Every structure is written in structure tokens, then in C-alpha cells.
Amino acid sequence: MSISKKYEFVEEGTLFKPFSFNKAYICTLYRIRALRDFGNVSAGDLGGLIEKEDNLSHDGDCWVGYGALVYENARVYGNAEVYINARVCGSAQVYDDVHVCGNAYVSGKAEVYGGAQVYDHARVYDNARVYGRAQIYRDSRVYDNAEVSGDARVYDDARVYDDAFVYGNAHVYRDARVYENAHVFGDVKAGYNTHICGDTRVCENAKIKDKICFASGVFNCWQSSPALNQFR
């Protein structure tokens, strides 16, 4: 059974050269307009700019809102929404009930799915995955092969990278770093320049702050002394 088209191109293409991520890439982007009602979109609504129909599925309630860009081999499908100056590019995939907005970038081979949200200048890139009901926001980054899932939140300039995992109800914030093979999960709150790395596991109700560096071990309690370990 064929799927009826839900949008069309309405303007001549605009030559576009990204200022970041892939500086050698030049493409033509086209404004889209809804052909029928679906989700939060009404027939006639103008959307954002995409390079080709492969960027935005005609199935489901997915949409690229006015001001947002989707290009290269990126795909938006399911019920995902990309809007308010967000960009999805590279070979990234954004799907299910995801929201990407507020100057957020998703690029590389990253995947954002489930009910996750990426917003407020956050970036997800390389081979990173963000899923479940996770939220990445306020200038934070998730990249390399890192994963953030469950109800976890990464915000306020925090970074999760290498092969690190953040999940459960964990919060990583205020310039904290989780990297290498570290896992942060449970109801952990890790912030204020904390570094969690190596094969460290931080779990349960641990609260961590004040420039601590965890390079190994399992921790599940309050830690706030900078004398515990030094930054590498």
C-alpha cells in the first residue's frame, strides 16, 4: 500500500554550505509545505529546509519545522519533530517520538529515538545514541560511542563520550565529564567538574561534585572532597 505524500517542495532550492561538521559539503535545500493535516501540522503549514525527500518520511507524524535544517543522508521518521533552528545532518537518524529543537545539532552516525529530547544548543554526534526518555540540553555533548538512555539527563555543559553509558535516572551536569568505559546510573547526581572515567561504576543515590576524578571502582555514596583523586 502506497503512502500519500504529506509535504511538497515550494521554493527554488537554496544553495547551502554548512559552517561546521562537514565544511566541504555543499548542497541545495528546499522549503517544505504540508499537503494534509497530521500530528501538530495543518495542511498549508510551511516547514523547514531539507535536501531531499529521503530526509523526511511521508509516513507517521514526523516533521521538520520552520527554521530547522535536515540534509546530507540524515533521516527523520516516525513521529519525530525537528524545529526551532535545529540541524540534523550526516547519516544521523532521528525517529520515534523524539524532539530536537532550540539550536540543537544531531550529526555523524548518531541515533536519537524513543521519547528522547535534544535541545538548547546540545549536540549529539559521531556514533552516539540517545534513547528512552533521556534529555540532552544546555550546551551539553554526547559523542564517540557513548549512550544516554532511560530517564537520564545531561545538561549545563556536561560531556559524555568514548564508550561511556549514562542511564536510569542519573543526572550529569555543570561541566561534568563521563568517559572511557565508565557507567553512571541509578539516581546519581554528578556535577561541578567531576570526571568519571576508566571502568568506574557510579550508581544508586551517589551525589558527586567539587572536581573529583573517579578512575576506577564502584561508588554509591556522597562524595565531595577533591582529595579523593586527582584529575589525570
Secondary structure as GFF3:
##gff-version 3
##sequence-region A 1 232
A	DSSP	beta_strand	7	9	.	.	.	ID=ss1
A	DSSP	beta_strand	14	16	.	.	.	ID=ss2
A	DSSP	beta_strand	27	34	.	.	.	ID=ss3
A	DSSP	beta_strand	46	50	.	.	.	ID=ss4
A	DSSP	three_ten_helix	53	55	.	.	.	ID=ss5
A	DSSP	beta_strand	63	64	.	.	.	ID=ss6
A	DSSP	beta_strand	69	70	.	.	.	ID=ss7
A	DSSP	beta_strand	75	76	.	.	.	ID=ss8
A	DSSP	beta_strand	81	82	.	.	.	ID=ss9
A	DSSP	beta_strand	87	88	.	.	.	ID=ss10
A	DSSP	beta_strand	93	94	.	.	.	ID=ss11
A	DSSP	beta_strand	99	100	.	.	.	ID=ss12
A	DSSP	beta_strand	105	106	.	.	.	ID=ss13
A	DSSP	beta_strand	111	112	.	.	.	ID=ss14
A	DSSP	beta_strand	117	118	.	.	.	ID=ss15
A	DSSP	beta_strand	123	124	.	.	.	ID=ss16
A	DSSP	beta_strand	129	130	.	.	.	ID=ss17
A	DSSP	beta_strand	135	136	.	.	.	ID=ss18
A	DSSP	beta_strand	141	142	.	.	.	ID=ss19
A	DSSP	beta_strand	147	148	.	.	.	ID=ss20
A	DSSP	beta_strand	153	154	.	.	.	ID=ss21
A	DSSP	beta_strand	159	160	.	.	.	ID=ss22
A	DSSP	beta_strand	165	166	.	.	.	ID=ss23
A	DSSP	beta_strand	171	172	.	.	.	ID=ss24
A	DSSP	beta_strand	177	178	.	.	.	ID=ss25
A	DSSP	beta_strand	183	184	.	.	.	ID=ss26
A	DSSP	beta_strand	189	190	.	.	.	ID=ss27
A	DSSP	beta_strand	195	196	.	.	.	ID=ss28
A	DSSP	beta_strand	201	202	.	.	.	ID=ss29
A	DSSP	beta_strand	207	208	.	.	.	ID=ss30
A	DSSP	beta_strand	213	214	.	.	.	ID=ss31
A	DSSP	beta_strand	218	219	.	.	.	ID=ss32
###
